[in-house]
Amino acid sequence: MSVLTAPEIILRPVISEKSIDESQRGKYTFAVHEKANKIQIKAAVEELYKKENVTVISVNVLTTKAKGKRRGRFIGFTTPWRKAIVTLAPGQKIEFFEGV
């Protein structure tokens, strides 16, 4: 596997009702690269948000499966994707999520 950089590992933050509620408790959700492991995700989050001086305590990773979708007579599937739920040290936060 080639070496992935931090912006390649963390694709985008996941903005949903549940992820915004969890951000109040210090847990942030990101869409991540399909080949990235927990250690790489932890290092990437700490590198991308080093201005805010964040410390990652734990990383939980899960893959969402493809679901069947029907649009009229056309049948297809949604794209499977991987997300990581990152827990920060108590009292720390990422400012990007605070304005949403």
C-alpha positions in Angstrom: 0.0 0.0 0.0 1.3 3.4 -0.8 1.7 6.0 1.9 -1.4 8.2 2.3 -1.2 11.8 3.4 -3.6 13.3 6.0 -5.9 15.0 3.5 -6.2 11.7 1.6 -7.1 9.7 4.7 -9.7 12.2 6.1 -12.0 12.8 3.1 -14.7 15.0 4.8 -16.5 15.5 8.0 -19.9 13.8 8.3 -22.6 16.4 9.0 -25.8 14.8 10.3 -28.1 15.2 13.2 -26.5 12.4 15.1 -22.9 13.5 14.4 -23.7 17.1 15.6 -25.2 15.8 18.8 -22.1 13.6 19.4 -19.8 16.5 18.8 -21.1 18.1 22.0 -19.7 15.1 23.8 -16.2 15.3 22.1 -16.9 12.7 19.4 -16.5 13.7 15.8 -17.4 11.7 12.7 -15.3 11.7 9.4 -15.6 9.9 6.1 -12.2 8.2 5.7 -10.2 6.4 3.0 -11.2 2.7 2.6 -7.7 1.4 3.2 -6.8 3.6 6.2 -6.4 2.0 9.7 -7.1 3.4 13.1 -3.4 4.5 13.7 -3.3 6.4 10.4 -6.7 8.1 11.1 -5.5 9.2 14.6 -2.3 10.7 13.2 -4.2 12.4 10.3 -6.8 14.0 12.6 -4.0 15.3 14.9 -2.1 16.6 11.9 -5.0 18.3 10.2 -6.2 20.0 13.5 -2.8 20.8 15.0 -3.7 24.5 15.1 -6.4 23.6 17.7 -4.0 21.3 19.5 -6.3 18.2 19.6 -5.4 14.9 21.2 -7.2 11.8 20.0 -8.1 9.3 22.7 -9.8 6.6 20.6 -10.9 5.9 17.0 -13.9 3.6 16.1 -14.1 2.7 12.4 -17.1 1.2 10.6 -18.0 0.5 7.0 -21.5 1.2 5.8 -22.8 -1.4 3.4 -24.3 -0.8 0.0 -28.1 -0.6 0.1 -30.4 -1.4 -2.8 -32.2 1.5 -4.2 -35.0 1.7 -6.7 -35.7 4.7 -8.8 -38.7 3.9 -11.0 -37.7 1.0 -13.2 -34.0 1.4 -12.5 -32.5 -0.6 -9.7 -29.0 0.2 -8.3 -27.0 0.4 -5.1 -25.7 3.2 -2.9 -21.9 3.4 -2.6 -20.4 1.7 0.4 -18.2 4.0 2.4 -16.1 4.0 5.6 -16.5 6.4 8.5 -14.5 7.0 11.7 -15.8 8.2 15.0 -12.9 10.1 16.7 -13.0 10.8 20.5 -11.0 13.8 21.7 -9.5 14.4 25.1 -11.9 16.0 27.6 -12.3 19.8 27.1 -11.0 19.8 23.5 -13.1 20.5 20.5 -12.8 21.1 16.7 -14.0 24.5 15.7 -15.3 23.4 12.3 -18.2 21.5 13.9 -19.2 24.3 16.4 -20.6 26.7 13.7 -23.0 24.1 12.2 
